[in-house]
Amino acid sequence: MNVEDEFFTAIENRDTTIMNNEREIAEQRAYINEQQSQLNEQQSQLNEKNKMLQSAIKAMMNNGLDVATIATSLGITAGEVEALMAK
């Protein structure tokens, strides 16, 4: 092999490495974007659940139920009831 072939082989190897790295980075970005999308969906669902709980808590409070009774009926802690009331 002559010097020119060695030079071009080195360049080709470097280019292949760069292309492989770029492909891997693109795959990782796609994975991260999918994870972010899933997190956004979960956050949206959690927000909706909290709104429903807040409405239920408000209705129960208006009917004269205390925090402990509300917590028991909703299956959450009294602290969670109080936190949801504060929002």
C-alpha positions in Angstrom: 0.0 0.0 0.0 1.4 3.4 -0.9 1.3 6.6 1.2 -1.7 7.9 -0.7 -3.8 4.8 0.0 -2.9 5.0 3.7 -3.9 8.6 3.8 -7.3 8.0 2.1 -7.9 4.9 4.3 -7.3 7.0 7.4 -9.7 9.6 6.1 -12.4 7.0 5.3 -12.0 5.4 8.7 -12.4 8.8 10.4 -15.5 9.6 8.2 -17.0 6.2 9.1 -16.5 6.8 12.8 -18.0 10.3 12.5 -21.0 9.0 10.6 -21.5 6.2 13.2 -21.3 8.7 16.0 -23.8 11.1 14.3 -26.2 8.2 13.8 -25.9 7.2 17.5 -26.5 10.7 18.6 -29.6 11.0 16.4 -30.9 7.7 17.9 -30.3 9.0 21.4 -32.0 12.3 20.6 -35.0 10.4 19.3 -35.1 8.3 22.4 -34.9 11.4 24.6 -37.6 13.1 22.7 -39.9 10.1 23.1 -39.2 10.0 26.8 -39.9 13.8 27.1 -43.2 13.2 25.2 -44.1 10.4 27.7 -43.3 12.6 30.7 -45.4 15.4 29.3 -48.3 13.1 28.9 -47.9 11.7 32.4 -47.7 15.3 33.7 -50.9 16.2 31.9 -52.7 13.1 33.3 -51.4 14.0 36.8 -52.7 17.5 36.5 -56.1 16.3 35.4 -56.2 13.8 38.3 -55.3 16.6 40.7 -58.1 18.9 39.3 -60.6 16.0 39.8 -59.4 15.5 43.3 -59.6 19.2 44.1 -63.2 19.3 42.8 -64.2 16.3 44.9 -62.5 17.7 48.0 -64.2 21.1 47.5 -67.6 19.4 47.1 -67.0 17.2 50.2 -65.9 20.3 52.2 -69.0 22.1 51.1 -71.0 19.2 52.5 -69.4 19.6 55.9 -67.0 16.6 55.8 -63.7 17.0 57.7 -60.2 16.4 56.2 -59.8 13.0 57.8 -63.1 11.7 56.4 -62.4 13.1 53.0 -58.9 11.5 53.0 -60.4 8.2 54.0 -63.1 8.3 51.3 -60.6 9.3 48.6 -57.9 6.9 49.7 -55.3 9.6 50.2 -53.6 11.0 53.3 -54.9 14.0 55.2 -51.7 15.8 54.2 -52.4 15.2 50.5 -56.0 16.5 51.0 -54.6 19.7 52.6 -52.0 20.1 49.9 -54.6 19.8 47.2 -56.8 22.3 49.0 -53.9 24.8 49.1 -53.5 24.7 45.3 
